[in-house]
């Protein structure tokens, strides 16, 4: 069985805060307020004090291990961590806790998976993944081809993306996004939307943890989501 997920953001306290992992004593703060508080060195407050990042990370690993076995394939569609050295190294440690072996793990690079830090980062990724690439493809349920990208279709970067992550439609990422040819099925992440089809396109499925209750999505579920969305579109047009 093939499974897909995206935007794990291991050791990324701001994302963990956005996902509700704020410590009880800081519950009155919004994630943005906490970020300003931590940046203000005079406050003496650290991310470790106000956000339970470890709990956030452990849940994602546990959820993957609940369903993805040693004989399955796991595709992570980008944004493993916050991108910095400390966060990246923590992500590598978390990935080594997965039941699915390295040879069955595949990475599609996201905007936080910076390879501009030198060849050492690529070498480190190959210690926990069989391969990595900017964009990929695979076949689900034996016969349906899907494109794998961290990003949504390219034309959305010219649109206004209300209610999504702050950089969801940042134009600087458009060059790495796939072009919609009118028939391609796409699996993506990046936007941190809580809906599977945030762009109202039945061929464009969000497999990120925010849209899937922190769970990976199986290839059977992928096909079901595409089929349901297509039927809903067809019924609305009649």
TAWO-V881594 format. One record per residue. RES is the residue in one small letter. PHI is phi in radians with two decimals (999 if undefined). BURIAL is I if it has 9 or more other C-alpha atoms within 8 Angstrom, else O. Layout:
RES/PHI/BURIAL, RES/PHI/BURIAL
//
This chain:
x/999/O, x/-1.71/I, x/-2.20/I, x/-2.33/I, x/-2.67/I, x/-2.80/I, x/1.06/I, x/-1.16/I, x/0.81/I, x/-1.09/I, x/0.93/I, x/-2.10/I, x/-1.06/I, x/-1.13/O, x/-1.15/O, x/-1.04/I, x/-1.14/I, x/-1.05/O, x/-1.60/O, x/1.70/O, x/-1.70/I, x/-1.39/I, x/-1.08/I, x/-0.93/O, x/-1.24/O, x/-2.05/O, x/-1.08/O, x/-1.36/O, x/-1.63/O, x/-1.43/O, x/-0.98/I, x/-1.15/O, x/-1.16/O, x/-1.14/I, x/-1.09/I, x/-1.15/O, x/-1.12/I, x/-1.18/I, x/-1.16/O, x/-1.39/O, x/-1.04/O, x/-1.22/O, x/-1.29/O, x/1.28/O, x/-1.62/I, x/-1.99/O, x/-1.04/O, x/-1.05/O, x/-1.33/O, x/-1.85/I, x/-2.37/I, x/-1.59/I, x/-1.14/I, x/-1.07/O, x/-1.15/O, x/-0.99/I, x/-1.16/I, x/-1.11/I, x/-1.14/I, x/-1.09/I, x/-1.08/I, x/-1.09/O, x/-1.18/I, x/-1.12/I, x/-1.18/I, x/-1.15/O, x/-2.14/O, x/-1.66/I, x/-1.64/I, x/-1.12/O, x/-1.74/O, x/-1.59/I, x/-2.05/I, x/-2.08/I, x/-1.98/I, x/-1.86/I, x/-1.64/I, x/1.68/I, x/1.01/I, x/-1.11/I, x/-2.52/I, x/-1.39/I, x/1.91/I, x/-1.23/O, x/-1.03/O, x/-1.10/O, x/-1.16/I, x/-1.07/I, x/-1.13/O, x/-1.14/I, x/-1.09/I, x/-1.06/I, x/-1.12/O, x/-1.11/I, x/-1.12/I, x/-1.23/O, x/-1.53/O, x/-1.30/I, x/-1.22/O, x/-1.20/I, x/-1.24/O, x/-0.93/I, x/-1.15/O, x/-1.96/I, x/-1.86/I, x/-2.33/I, x/-2.08/I, x/-1.76/I, x/-1.23/I, x/-1.93/I, x/-1.21/O, x/-1.64/I, x/-1.70/I, x/-1.28/O, x/-1.64/O, x/-1.28/O, x/-1.52/O, x/2.02/O, x/-1.16/O, x/-1.05/O, x/-1.19/I, x/-1.08/I, x/-1.12/O, x/-1.14/I, x/-1.11/I, x/-1.30/I, x/-1.43/O, x/-2.16/I, x/-2.25/I, x/-1.22/I, x/-2.84/O, x/-2.58/I, x/-2.77/O, x/-1.32/I, x/-2.54/I, x/-2.48/I, x/-2.71/O, x/-2.72/O, x/-1.96/I, x/-1.92/I, x/0.87/O, x/1.39/O, x/-2.60/O, x/-1.87/O, x/-1.46/I, x/-2.30/I, x/-1.55/I, x/-2.01/I, x/-2.56/I, x/-1.15/I, x/-1.76/I, x/-1.20/I, x/-1.00/I, x/-1.03/I, x/-1.13/I, x/-1.20/I, x/-1.26/I, x/-1.71/O, x/-1.81/O, x/-1.60/O, x/-1.95/O, x/-1.21/O, x/1.42/O, x/-1.89/I, x/-1.00/I, x/-0.99/O, x/-1.81/O, x/-1.01/I, x/-2.13/I, x/-1.12/O, x/-1.04/O, x/-1.18/O, x/-1.69/I, x/-1.02/I, x/-1.13/O, x/-1.69/O, x/-1.65/I, x/-1.30/I, x/-1.57/O, x/-1.40/I, x/-1.65/O, x/1.62/O, x/-2.41/O, x/-1.16/I, x/-1.64/I, x/-2.14/I, x/-1.89/I, x/-2.62/I, x/-2.39/I, x/1.33/I, x/-1.39/I, x/1.08/I, x/-1.19/I, x/-1.71/O, x/-1.98/O, x/-1.23/I, x/-2.18/I, x/-1.17/I, x/-1.80/O, x/0.96/O, x/-2.10/O, x/-1.17/I, x/-1.74/I, x/-2.34/I, x/-1.83/I, x/-1.51/I, x/-1.84/I, x/-1.12/I, x/-1.09/I, x/-1.16/I, x/-1.56/I, x/-2.33/I, x/0.93/O, x/1.15/I, x/-1.95/I, x/-1.24/I, x/-1.95/I, x/-1.39/I, x/-1.09/I, x/-1.18/O, x/-1.09/O, x/-0.97/I, x/-1.10/I, x/-1.13/O, x/-1.11/I, x/-1.08/I, x/-1.12/O, x/-1.12/O, x/-1.13/I, x/-1.13/I, x/-1.11/O, x/-1.13/O, x/-1.15/I, x/-1.11/O, x/-1.17/O, x/-1.22/O, x/-1.50/O, x/-1.48/O
//
